[in-house]
């Protein structure tokens, strides 16, 4: 499963149309349609706003994705990377690491979004 399917799934479960949901989330119906059809990736802000709107955990939109066992990733190199994520600025991260997704370098906004998502998950766990 993916973001788009999960966005569409909850909207349909609630019996809502794209126009009303888009208005509530502050986006256009066309953009919502693109998210639901996996033509656009939702921002972290949109995921958080949608979670608030539907009164679900933000993780709902990630359901169906492959789970990662974080303990198996905790090499010294990865521990250093996690430490750096928490303590370096985005500029410093870009200088120190070649962070890519789908073979494209992440933008500052994407890095900020990743950090916002991680922080939101940590606040939920507390």
N, C-alpha and C positions, 0 to 999 in steps of 0.2 A: 504494500500500500504506500501511498505517497501524500505529500502535502495537499495537492489538488483534490484528490479523492476524499481526503479527510475534511477539507473545507466544504466540499459539496455535500458530503455525507451528513454532517451535522446540520447544515442549512436545510436539507430535505427532511431530516428527522424532526426539525422544529416547524416544518410546514411553511417556510418563508421563501419569498422570491428574491432573486438577485438584486433587484432594484432597492428593496427595503433594507437588505443586509448591507449593501454597498453604502447607502445613505447613512446607516448607523455607524459604519466603520470609517466614514469620511473618504471613501474612494469611489471611483466611477464603476457602474455596472460592467462596463467593458473590461476594466482591470480585474474585477472579481472573476469574470468569466475566464480571463486568461490564467489567473491563478488556479481556478478549478480545473482547467484543461491542461495544466502543467506547461503553459507557454511563458509564464512569468513566475519567479520565485517570490514568495511573500517576504517582506522585511521582518525583522525581529519585532519591530513596533506593531506591525499589522498582526502578527501571531499573538502578541500579548493583548492587543486590543480585542481581537476576535475571541480569545480565551475569556476575557472579562465580559464581553458581550454575551457569549453563550454560557457563561458561568461554568467553565471547564478548566482543568489544568492545562497549561500550555503544551505539556507533553502529549495531549490528545492528538495534536496535529502531526506528531512524529510517530504515532503508532503504526506498526507494520514495517518499520525500518529495521534493518539488521541491528541487533543488540551488540554492544561492544563490551567485553570484559575488561574493565579498566585496570584491574589488578595485573592482568597479563601484560599490560603495556608499561608497567612502572619500572622501566630500566632507569639507570642513572641519567642517561641522556634525556629521556622523557620527563623525569622529575625536574631536571634543569629547565626544560622547555615550559613546563607548567609553572614553575617558579617565575620564569621570565614573563610569561603571559600575565601574571598577576602584578608584576613590579615594573616592567618596562613600558615606555610609551609606545604608541603605535609606530611612530617613526623609528624608534630603537628596535622594535621587533622586525620591521621591514629591513633594516640594515643588517641585523644579525641572522635572520632566517629567510629562506626562500619559501614563503607560505603560498601554496597554490591549491586550487580546486579546479578540476576538469582542465588541468594544464594551463590555467590562467592565474596570474598573480592576483591576490586579493586586494581590493581597494581599501582605503582607510575606513569607509563606511561599512564594508563587510567585516573588517576586523572589529570595529566597534560593535557591530551587531552580534558577532560571536561572543564577545565579552559580556554584552548585555544579557544574552541568553544564558550563559554560564552563571552569571550572578543571579539571574532570576531563578534558576534551578536550585542554587544554593540557598536562596532565601526561602524557598518552598520547603526544603528539607529541614530547616531550623525550627 
